[in-house]
Amino acid sequence: MGHYAAVWDHTAATEVTKDWNGIEQVVLRNPQGASAQVSLQGGQVTSWRNERGEELLFNSSKSIFKSPKATRGGISACFPQYGNGGSLEQLGFARNRIWIIEDDPPSLFTYDPQGKSFIDLLLKPSEDDLRFWPHGFEFRLRVTLASDGSLSLISRIRNINGKQFSFSFAYHTYFSVSDISEIRIEGLETLDYLDNLCQKDRFTEQGDAITFESEVC
Ligand SMILES: O=P(O)(O)OC[C@H]1O[C@@H](O)[C@H](O)[C@@H](O)[C@@H]1O
């Protein structure tokens, strides 16, 4: 009768497989047939499909997986540095590490308790990481596929030794688009940004939407 909520078991909607490199991949499914795939390499979301099976994320066919580097595509979490504004690798090292699945993470309140599937991932720094970024942290990432097919990522960074540190963070997201001229990015008006193409000078966004005439890089 279409009432799945009473019997929906989110753990049964989560499957762990291995890719051809032996790296674990978590597949999330919702009752309507949408899915998402998360790689333990970088905690990177490599696929997000709607209920018609259409892929919503871009993955470059030219990107060759070379462990431990993230591939060009999907959604990766950049931490503890975004861009080249610090001494670390350009988008931080978190996306280039192997994460683990956390079965019993600290509680996290979320809506949509029915018909969703999710996975909790955890990254802790290795001895090597601490050598060039000496800050004890735990980075928790929850990736959720909701009953309406929407995807959400919640990141929690915990300082585990009480010594203050600063970091930058971003979700590096590649959407798959069929016609870039139809894309509008809204919600940035009045926000300040540093323009990478103008020596990182600070500007304030004036437009109500950013549009594109062709590919940019
Ligand atoms: O590591 P990836 O996914 O290929 O992304 C690299 C790109 O990341 C972007 O954020 C930078 O602005 C680009 O300059 C850079 O080329």
The ligand as a MOL file (V3000), in Angstrom:
LIG
                    3D

  0  0  0     0  0            999 V3000
M  V30 BEGIN CTAB
M  V30 COUNTS 16 16 0 0 0
M  V30 BEGIN ATOM
M  V30 1 O 41.3790 17.9230 -6.8720 0
M  V30 2 P 40.3250 18.2630 -7.8630 0
M  V30 3 O 38.9880 17.7020 -7.5240 0
M  V30 4 O 40.7480 17.9520 -9.2510 0
M  V30 5 O 40.1160 19.8480 -7.7730 0
M  V30 6 C 41.1450 20.7400 -8.0280 0
M  V30 7 C 40.5650 22.1280 -8.2660 0
M  V30 8 O 39.9620 22.5660 -7.0850 0
M  V30 9 C 39.3760 23.8500 -7.1480 0
M  V30 10 O 38.7670 24.1400 -5.9180 0
M  V30 11 C 40.4120 24.8600 -7.4520 0
M  V30 12 O 39.8430 26.1590 -7.5350 0
M  V30 13 C 41.0950 24.5100 -8.7640 0
M  V30 14 O 42.1280 25.4100 -9.0100 0
M  V30 15 C 41.6470 23.0830 -8.7050 0
M  V30 16 O 42.1440 22.7130 -9.9710 0
M  V30 END ATOM
M  V30 BEGIN BOND
M  V30 1 2 1 2
M  V30 2 1 2 3
M  V30 3 1 2 4
M  V30 4 1 2 5
M  V30 5 1 5 6
M  V30 6 1 6 7
M  V30 7 1 7 8
M  V30 8 1 7 15
M  V30 9 1 8 9
M  V30 10 1 9 10
M  V30 11 1 9 11
M  V30 12 1 11 12
M  V30 13 1 11 13
M  V30 14 1 13 14
M  V30 15 1 13 15
M  V30 16 1 15 16
M  V30 END BOND
M  V30 END CTAB
M  END
